Amino acid sequence: MLFTKARLHIKPEIREWIDEQWPWLVEKLNMGDLAEHLVIEPTDEFFPDKWEASREAVQNLFGTVVEYAEVERERVLLGLLEPQEEMPPALVKQDDKYLLPVEISELRDPTVVVAILSRKLALLRLLDAGLDLKRDDLPLLMDLACVVMGLGIFNANAAVPQVPR
Amino acid sequence: MNWPMYGYAFGKLAKARGETKPAWIKHLREDTKIFTREAIKWLSK
């Protein structure tokens, strides 16, 4: 068939949720014109530092993602943890800084590290914007915020087919 | 979010950036890429 109708594969209520949250996120994250922001790609151009599972390489990657997330570098610290039974918190407030805990078992794949850090940094920016942490849709909102911030490719490639996380 | 949700979100991102064939789409996994292309088409109606 030469001509096929475009169709969406999401329920109308999901589309409405995204349509409602999108302008709210653009405003709250102070993004302005999205065409003026980069869409971050998993390429050497965006991540020129050589990757290896070392503290130096992880810190370099952390600095790069913090920059792309438009968060002030001095506000955040990377915390590398041994694997835990329970998932570590997304953010830990330490005086005037935020610690971003990452389990060392996640360091095998740098794209996964970028996905994890992007989500944590999106949450930090949403906290700065006065987000209510009790919102039921918080996990979805963090994913959507990553897309708005231009960091969504990494989380999308780590996403699951159908069941919302 | 799941793949179809990401597809729609990326469709909105492309529209907001004035892109009909965004170069960055090639970095998405194949299934999400298909959902994104469908969303771009749907949003351009």
N, CA and C atoms of all chains as a GROMACS GRO file, in nm:
protein
  630
    1MET      N    1   0.084  -0.120   0.000
    1MET     CA    2   0.000   0.000   0.000
    1MET      C    3   0.088   0.125   0.000
    2LEU      N    4   0.056   0.214  -0.090
    2LEU     CA    5   0.134   0.337  -0.097
    2LEU      C    6   0.094   0.434   0.013
    3PHE      N    7  -0.036   0.439   0.039
    3PHE     CA    8  -0.084   0.536   0.137
    3PHE      C    9  -0.145   0.465   0.256
    4THR      N   10  -0.087   0.484   0.370
    4THR     CA   11  -0.142   0.424   0.492
    4THR      C   12  -0.166   0.536   0.592
    5LYS      N   13  -0.270   0.519   0.673
    5LYS     CA   14  -0.301   0.619   0.774
    5LYS      C   15  -0.205   0.604   0.891
    6ALA      N   16  -0.154   0.716   0.939
    6ALA     CA   17  -0.069   0.711   1.058
    6ALA      C   18  -0.158   0.678   1.178
    7ARG      N   19  -0.109   0.593   1.265
    7ARG     CA   20  -0.187   0.567   1.385
    7ARG      C   21  -0.094   0.556   1.505
    8LEU      N   22  -0.148   0.589   1.618
    8LEU     CA   23  -0.070   0.581   1.741
    8LEU      C   24  -0.095   0.447   1.808
    9HIS      N   25   0.001   0.403   1.884
    9HIS     CA   26  -0.010   0.272   1.949
    9HIS      C   27  -0.024   0.289   2.100
   10ILE      N   28  -0.076   0.403   2.140
   10ILE     CA   29  -0.101   0.427   2.283
   10ILE      C   30  -0.248   0.462   2.303
   11LYS      N   31  -0.297   0.434   2.422
   11LYS     CA   32  -0.437   0.464   2.452
   11LYS      C   33  -0.457   0.616   2.456
   12PRO      N   34  -0.580   0.661   2.423
   12PRO     CA   35  -0.606   0.805   2.424
   12PRO      C   36  -0.572   0.871   2.558
   13GLU      N   37  -0.598   0.800   2.670
   13GLU     CA   38  -0.571   0.862   2.800
   13GLU      C   39  -0.419   0.878   2.825
   14ILE      N   40  -0.340   0.789   2.766
   14ILE     CA   41  -0.194   0.802   2.778
   14ILE      C   42  -0.147   0.921   2.693
   15ARG      N   43  -0.203   0.931   2.572
   15ARG     CA   44  -0.167   1.046   2.486
   15ARG      C   45  -0.205   1.176   2.555
   16GLU      N   46  -0.324   1.179   2.616
   16GLU     CA   47  -0.368   1.300   2.685
   16GLU      C   48  -0.274   1.333   2.800
   17TRP      N   49  -0.227   1.230   2.872
   17TRP     CA   50  -0.134   1.254   2.983
   17TRP      C   51  -0.005   1.318   2.930
   18ILE      N   52   0.049   1.261   2.822
   18ILE     CA   53   0.173   1.317   2.766
   18ILE      C   54   0.148   1.460   2.715
   19ASP      N   55   0.035   1.481   2.647
   19ASP     CA   56   0.003   1.614   2.595
   19ASP      C   57  -0.010   1.717   2.707
   20GLU      N   58  -0.063   1.672   2.823
   20GLU     CA   59  -0.078   1.765   2.936
   20GLU      C   60   0.056   1.794   3.003
   21GLN      N   61   0.137   1.690   3.019
   21GLN     CA   62   0.262   1.708   3.093
   21GLN      C   63   0.369   1.779   3.010
   22TRP      N   64   0.362   1.764   2.878
   22TRP     CA   65   0.469   1.817   2.792
   22TRP      C   66   0.490   1.968   2.813
   23PRO      N   67   0.386   2.051   2.793
   23PRO     CA   68   0.408   2.196   2.812
   23PRO      C   69   0.444   2.231   2.956
   24TRP      N   70   0.389   2.154   3.052
   24TRP     CA   71   0.422   2.177   3.193
   24TRP      C   72   0.572   2.155   3.215
   25LEU      N   73   0.624   2.046   3.158
   25LEU     CA   74   0.766   2.016   3.175
   25LEU      C   75   0.853   2.121   3.104
   26VAL      N   76   0.814   2.159   2.984
   26VAL     CA   77   0.892   2.259   2.909
   26VAL      C   78   0.902   2.388   2.990
   27GLU      N   79   0.789   2.424   3.054
   27GLU     CA   80   0.789   2.548   3.134
   27GLU      C   81   0.869   2.529   3.263
   28LYS      N   82   0.839   2.422   3.336
   28LYS     CA   83   0.903   2.402   3.467
   28LYS      C   84   1.053   2.379   3.455
   29LEU      N   85   1.095   2.314   3.346
   29LEU     CA   86   1.238   2.290   3.326
   29LEU      C   87   1.305   2.407   3.255
   30ASN      N   88   1.224   2.510   3.229
   30ASN     CA   89   1.276   2.632   3.169
   30ASN      C   90   1.348   2.604   3.037
   31MET      N   91   1.285   2.521   2.953
   31MET     CA   92   1.351   2.479   2.830
   31MET      C   93   1.331   2.579   2.715
   32GLY      N   94   1.224   2.657   2.720
   32GLY     CA   95   1.201   2.752   2.611
   32GLY      C   96   1.181   2.679   2.479
   33ASP      N   97   1.252   2.724   2.375
   33ASP     CA   98   1.242   2.664   2.242
   33ASP      C   99   1.328   2.537   2.238
   34LEU      N  100   1.263   2.421   2.222
   34LEU     CA  101   1.338   2.294   2.225
   34LEU      C  102   1.434   2.282   2.107
   35ALA      N  103   1.408   2.357   2.000
   35ALA     CA  104   1.498   2.353   1.884
   35ALA      C  105   1.634   2.414   1.917
   36GLU      N  106   1.640   2.489   2.025
   36GLU     CA  107   1.767   2.553   2.062
   36GLU      C  108   1.850   2.464   2.155
   37HIS      N  109   1.798   2.347   2.189
   37HIS     CA  110   1.871   2.254   2.275
   37HIS      C  111   1.920   2.135   2.192
   38LEU      N  112   2.025   2.072   2.240
   38LEU     CA  113   2.077   1.953   2.172
   38LEU      C  114   1.991   1.831   2.207
   39VAL      N  115   1.983   1.739   2.113
   39VAL     CA  116   1.936   1.604   2.146
   39VAL      C  117   2.063   1.519   2.158
   40ILE      N  118   2.086   1.469   2.275
   40ILE     CA  119   2.212   1.400   2.303
   40ILE      C  120   2.209   1.259   2.245
   41GLU      N  121   2.311   1.228   2.166
   41GLU     CA  122   2.318   1.098   2.098
   41GLU      C  123   2.433   1.014   2.155
   42PRO      N  124   2.419   0.883   2.150
   42PRO     CA  125   2.526   0.796   2.201
   42PRO      C  126   2.640   0.782   2.099
   43THR      N  127   2.710   0.891   2.077
   43THR     CA  128   2.820   0.892   1.980
   43THR      C  129   2.945   0.952   2.042
   44ASP      N  130   3.059   0.931   1.974
   44ASP     CA  131   3.186   0.988   2.020
   44ASP      C  132   3.182   1.140   2.019
   45GLU      N  133   3.100   1.194   1.930
   45GLU     CA  134   3.090   1.341   1.923
   45GLU      C  135   3.038   1.397   2.056
   46PHE      N  136   2.939   1.329   2.113
   46PHE     CA  137   2.880   1.376   2.238
   46PHE      C  138   2.954   1.323   2.361
   47PHE      N  139   3.019   1.208   2.344
   47PHE     CA  140   3.092   1.147   2.456
   47PHE      C  141   3.233   1.112   2.411
   48PRO      N  142   3.319   1.212   2.398
   48PRO     CA  143   3.453   1.188   2.339
   48PRO      C  144   3.549   1.112   2.431
   49ASP      N  145   3.521   1.110   2.562
   49ASP     CA  146   3.615   1.044   2.653
   49ASP      C  147   3.609   0.892   2.638
   50LYS      N  148   3.726   0.830   2.643
   50LYS     CA  149   3.733   0.684   2.633
   50LYS      C  150   3.661   0.622   2.753
   51TRP      N  151   3.579   0.519   2.726
   51TRP     CA  152   3.505   0.456   2.835
   51TRP      C  153   3.578   0.333   2.889
   52GLU      N  154   3.585   0.323   3.018
   52GLU     CA  155   3.629   0.201   3.086
   52GLU      C  156   3.565   0.206   3.225
   53ALA      N  157   3.553   0.092   3.287
   53ALA     CA  158   3.487   0.089   3.418
   53ALA      C  159   3.584   0.130   3.528
   54SER      N  160   3.635   0.252   3.517
   54SER     CA  161   3.726   0.305   3.619
   54SER      C  162   3.662   0.429   3.682
   55ARG      N  163   3.709   0.464   3.802
   55ARG     CA  164   3.652   0.580   3.871
   55ARG      C  165   3.671   0.708   3.789
   56GLU      N  166   3.789   0.721   3.726
   56GLU     CA  167   3.816   0.842   3.648
   56GLU      C  168   3.719   0.852   3.528
   57ALA      N  169   3.702   0.739   3.458
   57ALA     CA  170   3.612   0.741   3.341
   57ALA      C  171   3.468   0.768   3.384
   58VAL      N  172   3.426   0.712   3.497
   58VAL     CA  173   3.289   0.734   3.544
   58VAL      C  174   3.270   0.881   3.585
   59GLN      N  175   3.370   0.937   3.651
   59GLN     CA  176   3.360   1.079   3.689
   59GLN      C  177   3.354   1.168   3.565
   60ASN      N  178   3.433   1.135   3.463
   60ASN     CA  179   3.429   1.213   3.338
   60ASN      C  180   3.291   1.204   3.274
   61LEU      N  181   3.237   1.082   3.271
   61LEU     CA  182   3.104   1.064   3.212
   61LEU      C  183   2.999   1.138   3.294
   62PHE      N  184   3.011   1.131   3.426
   62PHE     CA  185   2.920   1.203   3.516
   62PHE      C  186   2.922   1.353   3.484
   63GLY      N  187   3.041   1.409   3.473
   63GLY     CA  188   3.054   1.552   3.442
   63GLY      C  189   2.989   1.588   3.309
   64THR      N  190   3.006   1.500   3.211
   64THR     CA  191   2.948   1.525   3.078
   64THR      C  192   2.795   1.524   3.085
   65VAL      N  193   2.738   1.425   3.154
   65VAL     CA  194   2.592   1.415   3.160
   65VAL      C  195   2.534   1.531   3.241
   66VAL      N  196   2.602   1.569   3.349
   66VAL     CA  197   2.557   1.683   3.431
   66VAL      C  198   2.552   1.810   3.344
   67GLU      N  199   2.652   1.825   3.260
   67GLU     CA  200   2.656   1.942   3.171
   67GLU      C  201   2.538   1.939   3.074
   68TYR      N  202   2.514   1.822   3.012
   68TYR     CA  203   2.403   1.810   2.917
   68TYR      C  204   2.267   1.830   2.985
   69ALA      N  205   2.260   1.793   3.112
   69ALA     CA  206   2.134   1.809   3.186
   69ALA      C  207   2.117   1.953   3.236
   70GLU      N  208   2.216   2.035   3.210
   70GLU     CA  209   2.212   2.177   3.248
   70GLU      C  210   2.193   2.194   3.399
   71VAL      N  211   2.268   2.112   3.474
   71VAL     CA  212   2.272   2.123   3.620
   71VAL      C  213   2.411   2.174   3.658
   72GLU      N  214   2.416   2.261   3.758
   72GLU     CA  215   2.547   2.314   3.800
   72GLU      C  216   2.630   2.202   3.861
   73ARG      N  217   2.751   2.186   3.808
   73ARG     CA  218   2.836   2.073   3.847
   73ARG      C  219   2.864   2.071   3.998
   74GLU      N  220   2.878   2.189   4.058
   74GLU     CA  221   2.913   2.192   4.200
   74GLU      C  222   2.797   2.152   4.293
   75ARG      N  223   2.679   2.135   4.237
   75ARG     CA  224   2.562   2.096   4.319
   75ARG      C  225   2.550   1.946   4.336
   76VAL      N  226   2.622   1.868   4.257
   76VAL     CA  227   2.600   1.723   4.257
   76VAL      C  228   2.728   1.644   4.274
   77LEU      N  229   2.713   1.528   4.339
   77LEU     CA  230   2.825   1.437   4.361
   77LEU      C  231   2.783   1.298   4.314
   78LEU      N  232   2.878   1.225   4.262
   78LEU     CA  233   2.852   1.086   4.223
   78LEU      C  234   2.888   0.994   4.339
   79GLY      N  235   2.798   0.905   4.375
   79GLY     CA  236   2.826   0.807   4.480
   79GLY      C  237   2.824   0.666   4.423
   80LEU      N  238   2.940   0.601   4.418
   80LEU     CA  239   2.946   0.464   4.365
   80LEU      C  240   2.927   0.366   4.481
   81LEU      N  241   2.832   0.275   4.464
   81LEU     CA  242   2.796   0.182   4.572
   81LEU      C  243   2.822   0.038   4.528
   82GLU      N  244   2.853  -0.045   4.625
   82GLU     CA  245   2.852  -0.190   4.600
   82GLU      C  246   2.706  -0.229   4.577
   83PRO      N  247   2.682  -0.338   4.501
   83PRO     CA  248   2.543  -0.381   4.477
   83PRO      C  249   2.466  -0.398   4.608
   84GLN      N  250   2.343  -0.343   4.610
   84GLN     CA  251   2.258  -0.347   4.729
   84GLN      C  252   2.142  -0.443   4.706
   85GLU      N  253   2.085  -0.491   4.817
   85GLU     CA  254   1.964  -0.572   4.802
   85GLU      C  255   1.848  -0.487   4.756
   86GLU      N  256   1.841  -0.365   4.811
   86GLU     CA  257   1.735  -0.274   4.770
   86GLU      C  258   1.791  -0.168   4.677
   87MET      N  259   1.707  -0.121   4.587
   87MET     CA  260   1.752  -0.017   4.495
   87MET      C  261   1.788   0.109   4.573
   88PRO      N  262   1.903   0.170   4.546
   88PRO     CA  263   1.939   0.291   4.620
   88PRO      C  264   1.844   0.406   4.586
   89PRO      N  265   1.834   0.506   4.675
   89PRO     CA  266   1.748   0.621   4.643
   89PRO      C  267   1.800   0.695   4.519
   90ALA      N  268   1.710   0.764   4.453
   90ALA     CA  269   1.751   0.837   4.332
   90ALA      C  270   1.850   0.947   4.367
   91LEU      N  271   1.821   1.018   4.475
   91LEU     CA  272   1.904   1.132   4.517
   91LEU      C  273   1.916   1.130   4.669
   92VAL      N  274   2.030   1.175   4.720
   92VAL     CA  275   2.047   1.190   4.866
   92VAL      C  276   2.095   1.332   4.891
   93LYS      N  277   2.019   1.407   4.970
   93LYS     CA  278   2.058   1.545   5.000
   93LYS      C  279   2.172   1.544   5.101
   94GLN      N  280   2.278   1.613   5.070
   94GLN     CA  281   2.393   1.625   5.162
   94GLN      C  282   2.430   1.773   5.171
   95ASP      N  283   2.388   1.835   5.282
   95ASP     CA  284   2.408   1.980   5.299
   95ASP      C  285   2.349   2.053   5.178
   96ASP      N  286   2.432   2.128   5.107
   96ASP     CA  287   2.378   2.203   4.993
   96ASP      C  288   2.400   2.130   4.861
   97LYS      N  289   2.435   2.002   4.868
   97LYS     CA  290   2.458   1.925   4.745
   97LYS      C  291   2.365   1.804   4.741
   98TYR      N  292   2.359   1.741   4.624
   98TYR     CA  293   2.286   1.615   4.608
   98TYR      C  294   2.384   1.507   4.565
   99LEU      N  295   2.375   1.393   4.635
   99LEU     CA  296   2.453   1.276   4.597
   99LEU      C  297   2.368   1.190   4.504
  100LEU      N  298   2.427   1.147   4.394
  100LEU     CA  299   2.357   1.060   4.299
  100LEU      C  300   2.418   0.920   4.310
  101PRO      N  301   2.351   0.828   4.384
  101PRO     CA  302   2.408   0.695   4.403
  101PRO      C  303   2.392   0.606   4.278
  102VAL      N  304   2.499   0.538   4.242
  102VAL     CA  305   2.497   0.444   4.129
  102VAL      C  306   2.570   0.318   4.173
  103GLU      N  307   2.507   0.203   4.152
  103GLU     CA  308   2.572   0.078   4.187
  103GLU      C  309   2.682   0.045   4.085
  104ILE      N  310   2.794  -0.005   4.135
  104ILE     CA  311   2.907  -0.030   4.044
  104ILE      C  312   2.874  -0.141   3.943
  105SER      N  313   2.775  -0.223   3.976
  105SER     CA  314   2.736  -0.328   3.882
  105SER      C  315   2.673  -0.270   3.756
  106GLU      N  316   2.632  -0.143   3.760
  106GLU     CA  317   2.571  -0.078   3.644
  106GLU      C  318   2.675  -0.021   3.548
  107LEU      N  319   2.802  -0.030   3.586
  107LEU     CA  320   2.905   0.040   3.508
  107LEU      C  321   2.952  -0.037   3.385
  108ARG      N  322   2.895  -0.154   3.363
  108ARG     CA  323   2.941  -0.234   3.248
  108ARG      C  324   2.909  -0.165   3.116
  109ASP      N  325   2.797  -0.094   3.112
  109ASP     CA  326   2.752  -0.034   2.986
  109ASP      C  327   2.736   0.118   3.007
  110PRO      N  328   2.817   0.199   2.938
  110PRO     CA  329   2.810   0.344   2.961
  110PRO      C  330   2.675   0.404   2.923
  111THR      N  331   2.605   0.342   2.826
  111THR     CA  332   2.474   0.400   2.789
  111THR      C  333   2.373   0.381   2.903
  112VAL      N  334   2.388   0.272   2.978
  112VAL     CA  335   2.301   0.251   3.094
  112VAL      C  336   2.335   0.352   3.203
  113VAL      N  337   2.463   0.380   3.220
  113VAL     CA  338   2.505   0.480   3.318
  113VAL      C  339   2.444   0.616   3.282
  114VAL      N  340   2.449   0.651   3.154
  114VAL     CA  341   2.391   0.780   3.111
  114VAL      C  342   2.240   0.780   3.137
  115ALA      N  343   2.174   0.668   3.110
  115ALA     CA  344   2.029   0.660   3.134
  115ALA      C  345   1.998   0.680   3.282
  116ILE      N  346   2.073   0.613   3.368
  116ILE     CA  347   2.049   0.623   3.513
  116ILE      C  348   2.074   0.766   3.561
  117LEU      N  349   2.185   0.823   3.519
  117LEU     CA  350   2.219   0.960   3.564
  117LEU      C  351   2.119   1.062   3.510
  118SER      N  352   2.077   1.043   3.386
  118SER     CA  353   1.981   1.138   3.325
  118SER      C  354   1.852   1.143   3.405
  119ARG      N  355   1.805   1.025   3.445
  119ARG     CA  356   1.680   1.018   3.521
  119ARG      C  357   1.694   1.087   3.657
  120LYS      N  358   1.807   1.066   3.723
  120LYS     CA  359   1.831   1.128   3.853
  120LYS      C  360   1.842   1.281   3.837
  121LEU      N  361   1.909   1.324   3.731
  121LEU     CA  362   1.924   1.468   3.710
  121LEU      C  363   1.792   1.532   3.668
  122ALA      N  364   1.710   1.457   3.596
  122ALA     CA  365   1.576   1.507   3.561
  122ALA      C  366   1.496   1.527   3.689
  123LEU      N  367   1.507   1.432   3.782
  123LEU     CA  368   1.435   1.445   3.909
  123LEU      C  369   1.485   1.567   3.987
  124LEU      N  370   1.615   1.589   3.985
  124LEU     CA  371   1.669   1.706   4.055
  124LEU      C  372   1.614   1.836   3.996
  125ARG      N  373   1.609   1.841   3.864
  125ARG     CA  374   1.556   1.963   3.802
  125ARG      C  375   1.406   1.979   3.831
  126LEU      N  376   1.335   1.868   3.841
  126LEU     CA  377   1.193   1.876   3.876
  126LEU      C  378   1.175   1.918   4.021
  127LEU      N  379   1.264   1.871   4.108
  127LEU     CA  380   1.259   1.916   4.248
  127LEU      C  381   1.283   2.066   4.256
  128ASP      N  382   1.380   2.113   4.181
  128ASP     CA  383   1.408   2.257   4.177
  128ASP      C  384   1.284   2.336   4.133
  129ALA      N  385   1.204   2.271   4.047
  129ALA     CA  386   1.085   2.339   3.994
  129ALA      C  387   0.965   2.324   4.088
  130GLY      N  388   0.985   2.258   4.204
  130GLY     CA  389   0.877   2.247   4.301
  130GLY      C  390   0.787   2.127   4.281
  131LEU      N  391   0.838   2.023   4.217
  131LEU     CA  392   0.758   1.903   4.192
  131LEU      C  393   0.710   1.839   4.323
  132ASP      N  394   0.584   1.792   4.322
  132ASP     CA  395   0.528   1.717   4.434
  132ASP      C  396   0.576   1.572   4.422
  133LEU      N  397   0.660   1.529   4.514
  133LEU     CA  398   0.717   1.394   4.507
  133LEU      C  399   0.615   1.285   4.532
  134LYS      N  400   0.497   1.322   4.578
  134LYS     CA  401   0.394   1.222   4.604
  134LYS      C  402   0.312   1.189   4.480
  135ARG      N  403   0.342   1.254   4.370
  135ARG     CA  404   0.265   1.229   4.248
  135ARG      C  405   0.274   1.082   4.208
  136ASP      N  406   0.160   1.023   4.174
  136ASP     CA  407   0.158   0.882   4.133
  136ASP      C  408   0.234   0.859   4.003
  137ASP      N  409   0.237   0.962   3.920
  137ASP     CA  410   0.298   0.944   3.788
  137ASP      C  411   0.446   0.987   3.786
  138LEU      N  412   0.507   0.995   3.903
  138LEU     CA  413   0.646   1.044   3.911
  138LEU      C  414   0.744   0.965   3.823
  139PRO      N  415   0.740   0.830   3.825
  139PRO     CA  416   0.837   0.757   3.740
  139PRO      C  417   0.819   0.789   3.591
  140LEU      N  418   0.694   0.797   3.547
  140LEU     CA  419   0.669   0.829   3.407
  140LEU      C  420   0.713   0.972   3.376
  141LEU      N  421   0.688   1.061   3.472
  141LEU     CA  422   0.724   1.202   3.453
  141LEU      C  423   0.876   1.218   3.439
  142MET      N  424   0.951   1.140   3.516
  142MET     CA  425   1.098   1.146   3.506
  142MET      C  426   1.144   1.100   3.368
  143ASP      N  427   1.082   0.995   3.316
  143ASP     CA  428   1.116   0.948   3.181
  143ASP      C  429   1.085   1.056   3.077
  144LEU      N  430   0.965   1.116   3.090
  144LEU     CA  431   0.925   1.217   2.993
  144LEU      C  432   1.015   1.341   3.003
  145ALA      N  433   1.054   1.375   3.126
  145ALA     CA  434   1.143   1.490   3.145
  145ALA      C  435   1.276   1.466   3.073
  146CYS      N  436   1.325   1.342   3.075
  146CYS     CA  437   1.450   1.311   3.004
  146CYS      C  438   1.436   1.340   2.855
  147VAL      N  439   1.320   1.307   2.798
  147VAL     CA  440   1.297   1.334   2.655
  147VAL      C  441   1.297   1.484   2.630
  148VAL      N  442   1.224   1.558   2.714
  148VAL     CA  443   1.217   1.704   2.699
  148VAL      C  444   1.358   1.766   2.710
  149MET      N  445   1.440   1.710   2.798
  149MET     CA  446   1.575   1.764   2.821
  149MET      C  447   1.675   1.720   2.713
  150GLY      N  448   1.629   1.637   2.619
  150GLY     CA  449   1.718   1.593   2.511
  150GLY      C  450   1.803   1.473   2.548
  151LEU      N  451   1.771   1.410   2.661
  151LEU     CA  452   1.849   1.295   2.707
  151LEU      C  453   1.769   1.165   2.701
  152GLY      N  454   1.659   1.165   2.628
  152GLY     CA  455   1.566   1.052   2.632
  152GLY      C  456   1.610   0.928   2.558
  153ILE      N  457   1.702   0.941   2.462
  153ILE     CA  458   1.741   0.825   2.381
  153ILE      C  459   1.794   0.712   2.469
  154PHE      N  460   1.868   0.747   2.572
  154PHE     CA  461   1.933   0.646   2.656
  154PHE      C  462   1.831   0.568   2.738
  155ASN      N  463   1.736   0.639   2.796
  155ASN     CA  464   1.632   0.571   2.874
  155ASN      C  465   1.538   0.493   2.783
  156ALA      N  466   1.508   0.548   2.666
  156ALA     CA  467   1.419   0.478   2.573
  156ALA      C  468   1.480   0.344   2.532
  157ASN      N  469   1.610   0.343   2.509
  157ASN     CA  470   1.674   0.219   2.464
  157ASN      C  471   1.687   0.117   2.577
  158ALA      N  472   1.663   0.162   2.699
  158ALA     CA  473   1.665   0.069   2.813
  158ALA      C  474   1.523   0.035   2.859
  159ALA      N  475   1.423   0.084   2.784
  159ALA     CA  476   1.283   0.068   2.827
  159ALA      C  477   1.230  -0.070   2.790
  160VAL      N  478   1.113  -0.101   2.845
  160VAL     CA  479   1.048  -0.230   2.820
  160VAL      C  480   0.938  -0.212   2.716
  161PRO      N  481   0.893  -0.324   2.652
  161PRO     CA  482   0.797  -0.311   2.542
  161PRO      C  483   0.664  -0.245   2.579
  162GLN      N  484   0.594  -0.299   2.677
  162GLN     CA  485   0.456  -0.256   2.699
  162GLN      C  486   0.424  -0.210   2.840
  163VAL      N  487   0.476  -0.278   2.939
  163VAL     CA  488   0.432  -0.250   3.076
  163VAL      C  489   0.502  -0.125   3.128
  164PRO      N  490   0.428  -0.018   3.158
  164PRO     CA  491   0.492   0.103   3.211
  164PRO      C  492   0.566   0.073   3.339
  165ARG      N  493   0.687   0.129   3.352
  165ARG     CA  494   0.765   0.106   3.473
  165ARG      C  495   0.715   0.193   3.585
  166MET      N  496   0.847   0.473   3.103
  166MET     CA  497   0.754   0.467   2.991
  166MET      C  498   0.786   0.344   2.907
  167ASN      N  499   0.690   0.300   2.830
  167ASN     CA  500   0.716   0.187   2.741
  167ASN      C  501   0.748   0.238   2.600
  168TRP      N  502   0.776   0.146   2.508
  168TRP     CA  503   0.820   0.187   2.374
  168TRP      C  504   0.719   0.276   2.302
  169PRO      N  505   0.589   0.240   2.299
  169PRO     CA  506   0.494   0.328   2.229
  169PRO      C  507   0.485   0.468   2.292
  170MET      N  508   0.494   0.474   2.424
  170MET     CA  509   0.492   0.606   2.490
  170MET      C  510   0.614   0.688   2.449
  171TYR      N  511   0.730   0.623   2.448
  171TYR     CA  512   0.851   0.694   2.403
  171TYR      C  513   0.834   0.739   2.259
  172GLY      N  514   0.773   0.654   2.176
  172GLY     CA  515   0.753   0.691   2.037
  172GLY      C  516   0.674   0.820   2.024
  173TYR      N  517   0.567   0.830   2.101
  173TYR     CA  518   0.484   0.951   2.096
  173TYR      C  519   0.560   1.072   2.152
  174ALA      N  520   0.634   1.049   2.262
  174ALA     CA  521   0.711   1.159   2.321
  174ALA      C  522   0.818   1.209   2.223
  175PHE      N  523   0.886   1.118   2.156
  175PHE     CA  524   0.986   1.160   2.059
  175PHE      C  525   0.921   1.228   1.939
  176GLY      N  526   0.800   1.184   1.905
  176GLY     CA  527   0.726   1.252   1.798
  176GLY      C  528   0.698   1.396   1.836
  177LYS      N  529   0.661   1.418   1.961
  177LYS     CA  530   0.637   1.555   2.008
  177LYS      C  531   0.767   1.636   2.009
  178LEU      N  532   0.876   1.570   2.047
  178LEU     CA  533   1.006   1.639   2.048
  178LEU      C  534   1.041   1.683   1.905
  179ALA      N  535   1.025   1.591   1.811
  179ALA     CA  536   1.057   1.625   1.671
  179ALA      C  537   0.971   1.741   1.623
  180LYS      N  538   0.842   1.736   1.656
  180LYS     CA  539   0.752   1.844   1.613
  180LYS      C  540   0.793   1.977   1.675
  181ALA      N  541   0.827   1.974   1.804
  181ALA     CA  542   0.866   2.097   1.872
  181ALA      C  543   0.994   2.155   1.812
  182ARG      N  544   1.078   2.067   1.757
  182ARG     CA  545   1.204   2.112   1.697
  182ARG      C  546   1.190   2.139   1.547
  183GLY      N  547   1.070   2.121   1.494
  183GLY     CA  548   1.047   2.145   1.352
  183GLY      C  549   1.114   2.041   1.264
  184GLU      N  550   1.126   1.917   1.314
  184GLU     CA  551   1.194   1.812   1.240
  184GLU      C  552   1.092   1.708   1.192
  185THR      N  553   1.098   1.673   1.064
  185THR     CA  554   1.012   1.565   1.014
  185THR      C  555   1.092   1.435   0.998
  186LYS      N  556   1.222   1.448   0.978
  186LYS     CA  557   1.309   1.330   0.971
  186LYS      C  558   1.432   1.355   1.057
  187PRO      N  559   1.415   1.355   1.188
  187PRO     CA  560   1.528   1.390   1.275
  187PRO      C  561   1.643   1.290   1.263
  188ALA      N  562   1.765   1.343   1.259
  188ALA     CA  563   1.883   1.258   1.244
  188ALA      C  564   1.901   1.168   1.366
  189TRP      N  565   1.862   1.218   1.483
  189TRP     CA  566   1.885   1.143   1.607
  189TRP      C  567   1.804   1.016   1.617
  190ILE      N  568   1.702   1.003   1.532
  190ILE     CA  569   1.614   0.886   1.540
  190ILE      C  570   1.691   0.756   1.515
  191LYS      N  571   1.799   0.765   1.440
  191LYS     CA  572   1.874   0.643   1.406
  191LYS      C  573   1.937   0.575   1.529
  192HIS      N  574   1.946   0.648   1.638
  192HIS     CA  575   2.005   0.590   1.760
  192HIS      C  576   1.902   0.517   1.847
  193LEU      N  577   1.775   0.525   1.809
  193LEU     CA  578   1.673   0.454   1.886
  193LEU      C  579   1.667   0.308   1.845
  194ARG      N  580   1.632   0.223   1.939
  194ARG     CA  581   1.615   0.083   1.903
  194ARG      C  582   1.500   0.072   1.803
  195GLU      N  583   1.504  -0.033   1.721
  195GLU     CA  584   1.419  -0.041   1.602
  195GLU      C  585   1.270  -0.022   1.634
  196ASP      N  586   1.223  -0.085   1.742
  196ASP     CA  587   1.080  -0.078   1.774
  196ASP      C  588   1.038   0.064   1.812
  197THR      N  589   1.119   0.128   1.894
  197THR     CA  590   1.088   0.266   1.935
  197THR      C  591   1.096   0.360   1.814
  198LYS      N  592   1.191   0.329   1.723
  198LYS     CA  593   1.205   0.410   1.602
  198LYS      C  594   1.076   0.403   1.519
  199ILE      N  595   1.018   0.285   1.507
  199ILE     CA  596   0.894   0.269   1.430
  199ILE      C  597   0.781   0.348   1.496
  200PHE      N  598   0.769   0.337   1.627
  200PHE     CA  599   0.664   0.413   1.698
  200PHE      C  600   0.685   0.564   1.683
  201THR      N  601   0.811   0.605   1.682
  201THR     CA  602   0.841   0.748   1.668
  201THR      C  603   0.803   0.797   1.528
  202ARG      N  604   0.838   0.719   1.426
  202ARG     CA  605   0.803   0.760   1.289
  202ARG      C  606   0.651   0.770   1.273
  203GLU      N  607   0.580   0.675   1.332
  203GLU     CA  608   0.433   0.678   1.326
  203GLU      C  609   0.380   0.803   1.397
  204ALA      N  610   0.438   0.835   1.509
  204ALA     CA  611   0.392   0.952   1.586
  204ALA      C  612   0.421   1.082   1.510
  205ILE      N  613   0.539   1.090   1.447
  205ILE     CA  614   0.572   1.210   1.370
  205ILE      C  615   0.468   1.228   1.258
  206LYS      N  616   0.437   1.117   1.193
  206LYS     CA  617   0.338   1.121   1.084
  206LYS      C  618   0.201   1.163   1.139
  207TRP      N  619   0.162   1.103   1.252
  207TRP     CA  620   0.030   1.133   1.312
  207TRP      C  621   0.023   1.278   1.356
  208LEU      N  622   0.131   1.327   1.414
  208LEU     CA  623   0.131   1.465   1.466
  208LEU      C  624   0.136   1.568   1.352
  209SER      N  625   0.176   1.526   1.234
  209SER     CA  626   0.183   1.621   1.122
  209SER      C  627   0.050   1.630   1.047
  210LYS      N  628  -0.050   1.552   1.093
  210LYS     CA  629  -0.181   1.554   1.024
  210LYS      C  630  -0.244   1.692   1.034
   0.00000   0.00000   0.00000
